Amino acid sequence: MYFATNLKLLRKRKKLTQQDLAEALGIKRPTLNNYENKVSGPPLEVLTKISDFFGLSMDTLVRVDLSKLTDFQLKELEAGNDVYVRGSRLRVLTSTVGTDNEENIELVPEKAKAGYLTGFADPEYIRSLPVFRLPFLDREKKYRTFQISGDSMLPIPEGAWVTGEFVLDWYTIKSGEACIIVTRDEGISFKIVENNISVDGTLKCISLNPLYKPYNLSVEEVREIWRFVHYISPELPAGKVEMEHLVRSINVIQKDVGELKNHLLGENEK
């Protein structure tokens, strides 16, 4: 049980004295001191007040060692994103920090993607990933970098390193934003998103490369979403469409023209 250490940690993070918190809870300071020093435990009524005051569930207060969480994870909890309060779909993100207690940016190379799909919630796996820092990014946000494969997002080239900002509340994603989406069965994809979660529980995934058709993805399949921030690549964006892509584009256009022609002929025969 971690109640005593959690109570002290949460109080100090809010920069409250024992007297401040005791008054807010309607108890005496020596009583609060006893709670923090494991001399006694609170009755259910007081535990409920403490839970409400910090916006955390009683399960979290008692069962989760908050001292093991990163500053980013604690801020998520303090923002009201407690997994026990909001439901199992929302969870504390597994993350790493440096010796200065600042968040790292974990790097997920192409060869590590398969492992990431099963290990994204495993602290040991996340700690095994390479890490780096980008000093111009907001320290209050969490970032991760993924290496993309394929040509569906041209002119962003295959092999580019795409950095995303962790999205906790998927309803905040705006249609037209680019996102890295980690799914249960489809793997890791990088797409422009049309947010239809509030309508039918789906995200419409659109490629920058017009040769790839959009598709709908149920949020039940989604594990993580990272909002696009920037990409790093040793290659310049292609200045012209390569011959293979050009031929495929012409084939698609010819097919569309043929269908349109057949439709118009059919209308004329009526």
C-alpha positions in Angstrom: 0.0 0.0 0.0 1.4 3.4 -1.0 -1.2 5.8 0.5 1.2 7.5 3.0 4.0 8.2 0.5 1.5 9.2 -2.2 -0.3 11.7 0.1 3.0 13.4 0.9 4.1 13.5 -2.7 0.8 14.9 -3.9 0.7 17.6 -1.2 4.2 18.7 -2.0 3.5 18.9 -5.7 0.7 21.3 -4.9 3.1 23.2 -2.7 0.8 22.9 0.3 1.8 22.6 4.0 0.3 20.0 6.2 -1.8 22.7 7.8 -3.0 23.9 4.4 -4.1 20.5 3.3 -5.6 19.6 6.8 -7.8 22.7 6.6 -8.9 21.9 3.1 -9.9 18.4 4.2 -11.5 19.5 7.5 -9.2 17.5 9.7 -6.4 18.4 12.2 -2.8 18.8 11.1 -1.5 16.1 13.6 -4.0 13.7 12.1 -2.7 14.4 8.6 0.8 14.0 9.9 -0.1 10.6 11.2 -1.4 9.6 7.8 1.8 10.7 6.0 4.0 8.9 8.6 2.0 5.6 8.6 1.0 6.0 12.2 -2.7 5.6 11.3 -4.8 5.4 8.2 -7.8 7.5 7.2 -11.4 6.4 7.6 -13.4 5.9 4.4 -15.0 9.3 4.7 -11.6 11.1 4.8 -10.1 8.9 2.1 -13.0 10.0 -0.1 -12.3 13.6 0.6 -8.6 13.2 -0.3 -9.5 11.3 -3.5 -11.8 14.2 -4.5 -9.3 16.9 -3.5 -6.6 15.5 -5.7 -8.9 14.2 -8.5 -7.6 10.6 -8.1 -9.4 7.4 -7.4 -8.9 5.7 -4.1 -7.4 2.7 -6.0 -4.7 5.0 -7.4 -4.0 6.6 -4.0 -3.6 3.2 -2.3 -2.3 0.8 -4.9 -0.1 2.8 -7.3 3.4 3.9 -6.3 3.2 7.5 -7.7 6.9 8.0 -6.9 7.8 5.6 -9.7 6.0 7.7 -12.3 7.6 10.4 -14.5 6.7 14.0 -14.1 4.8 13.8 -17.4 2.8 10.8 -16.1 2.0 12.6 -12.8 0.8 15.7 -14.7 -1.5 13.4 -16.7 -3.0 12.1 -13.5 -3.3 15.6 -12.0 -5.1 16.8 -15.2 -7.8 14.3 -14.4 -6.7 11.4 -16.6 -6.6 8.7 -14.0 -7.2 5.3 -15.6 -9.4 4.2 -12.7 -11.5 7.4 -13.1 -11.8 7.7 -16.8 -11.9 4.1 -17.8 -9.5 1.4 -19.1 -9.2 3.0 -22.6 -7.1 5.8 -21.0 -3.8 4.8 -19.4 -0.7 6.3 -18.1 1.8 6.4 -21.0 5.0 4.3 -20.5 7.9 6.7 -20.8 11.5 7.4 -20.0 13.4 10.3 -18.4 17.1 11.3 -18.4 19.3 11.8 -15.4 18.0 15.4 -15.2 14.4 14.0 -14.8 13.4 15.5 -18.2 11.4 13.5 -20.7 13.3 11.7 -23.4 12.1 11.2 -27.0 12.1 7.5 -27.6 13.1 6.4 -31.1 11.2 3.5 -32.8 13.2 2.3 -35.9 11.6 0.4 -38.7 13.1 -2.9 -37.4 11.6 -2.2 -33.9 8.0 -1.6 -35.0 6.8 -5.2 -34.6 8.1 -5.2 -31.0 6.5 -1.9 -30.3 3.1 -3.2 -31.1 3.3 -5.7 -28.2 5.7 -3.8 -26.0 4.4 -0.2 -26.1 3.0 -0.5 -22.6 6.0 -2.5 -21.2 8.4 -0.2 -19.3 11.3 -2.6 -19.9 10.7 -2.5 -23.7 10.4 1.3 -23.8 13.6 1.6 -21.8 15.4 -0.5 -24.4 14.6 2.0 -27.2 17.2 4.6 -28.3 16.5 8.1 -26.9 17.4 11.6 -27.8 16.3 15.3 -27.2 15.2 18.2 -29.3 15.7 21.4 -27.3 13.2 23.4 -29.3 10.2 21.2 -28.4 7.8 22.0 -25.5 9.1 20.3 -22.3 5.5 20.1 -21.0 4.5 17.6 -23.8 5.5 14.1 -24.6 7.0 13.1 -27.9 8.1 9.9 -29.7 9.8 9.4 -33.1 8.9 6.7 -35.5 10.6 5.7 -38.8 8.1 5.4 -41.6 8.0 2.9 -44.4 6.4 2.9 -47.8 5.4 5.7 -50.1 1.9 6.5 -49.0 2.9 9.8 -47.5 5.1 11.1 -50.3 6.6 13.7 -50.6 7.7 12.7 -47.1 10.2 10.0 -48.2 10.3 6.4 -47.0 12.7 6.0 -44.1 12.1 9.5 -42.7 11.9 9.9 -38.9 8.5 11.4 -37.9 8.1 12.9 -34.5 4.7 13.0 -32.9 3.2 14.6 -29.7 1.2 12.1 -27.6 -2.6 12.6 -27.8 -4.4 11.6 -24.7 -7.9 12.8 -25.7 -8.6 11.6 -29.2 -11.6 13.9 -29.5 -9.2 16.9 -29.6 -7.7 15.7 -33.0 -8.8 18.1 -35.7 -9.7 16.8 -39.1 -6.8 17.5 -41.5 -4.1 16.9 -39.0 -1.4 14.3 -39.7 -1.0 11.6 -37.0 1.0 8.5 -36.3 -1.5 5.8 -35.3 -0.6 2.6 -33.5 -3.2 -0.1 -34.0 -3.8 -3.5 -32.8 -3.8 -5.3 -36.1 -2.7 -2.8 -38.8 0.6 -1.8 -37.2 1.9 1.7 -37.2 0.7 4.1 -39.8 1.2 7.7 -40.7 -1.8 9.4 -42.2 -3.9 12.6 -42.5 -6.9 12.1 -40.2 -10.6 13.0 -40.6 -12.0 12.7 -37.0 -15.4 11.0 -37.0 -15.2 9.5 -33.5 -18.2 11.5 -32.3 -20.2 10.4 -35.3 -19.5 6.7 -35.8 -16.5 5.9 -33.7 -14.0 6.0 -36.6 -11.0 7.8 -38.0 -10.8 8.3 -41.7 -7.1 7.7 -42.7 -5.9 9.6 -45.8 -2.6 9.3 -47.6 -0.7 12.2 -49.1 0.0 10.0 -52.1 -3.2 10.0 -54.1 -2.6 6.5 -55.3 -3.6 5.2 -52.0 -7.4 5.2 -51.2 -8.6 6.5 -47.8 -10.0 4.0 -45.3 -11.9 4.1 -42.1 -10.4 2.8 -38.9 -12.5 2.0 -35.8 -11.1 3.5 -32.6 -11.5 0.1 -31.0 -8.5 -0.9 -33.1 -6.4 2.1 -31.9 -3.8 1.8 -29.1 -2.0 5.2 -29.4 -2.1 8.4 -31.4 0.7 10.8 -31.9 0.0 14.2 -33.5 2.6 15.1 -36.2 5.2 17.7 -35.2 8.0 17.4 -37.8 10.1 14.9 -39.7 13.8 14.4 -40.2 15.2 12.9 -43.4 18.5 12.9 -45.3 16.5 13.1 -48.6 15.0 16.2 -50.1 11.2 15.9 -51.0 10.9 14.5 -54.5 10.7 17.3 -57.1 9.0 15.0 -59.6 6.9 11.9 -59.7 8.9 8.8 -60.5 8.0 6.8 -63.6 6.3 4.0 -61.8 4.1 6.3 -59.8 3.3 8.3 -63.0 2.2 5.1 -64.8 0.0 4.1 -61.9 -1.5 7.5 -61.8 -2.3 7.4 -65.5 -3.9 3.9 -65.1 -6.1 5.3 -62.3 -7.1 8.3 -64.4 -7.9 6.0 -67.4 -10.1 3.8 -65.3 -12.0 6.8 -63.9 -12.5 8.3 -67.3 -13.7 4.9 -68.6 -16.3 4.7 -65.8 -17.4 8.2 -66.4 -17.8 7.5 -70.1 -19.9 4.4 -69.5 -22.0 6.4 -67.1 -22.7 9.2 -69.6 -23.4 6.7 -72.4 -25.9 5.0 -70.1 -27.6 8.3 -69.4 -27.9 9.1 -73.1 -29.6 5.8 -73.8 -32.4 6.5 -71.4 
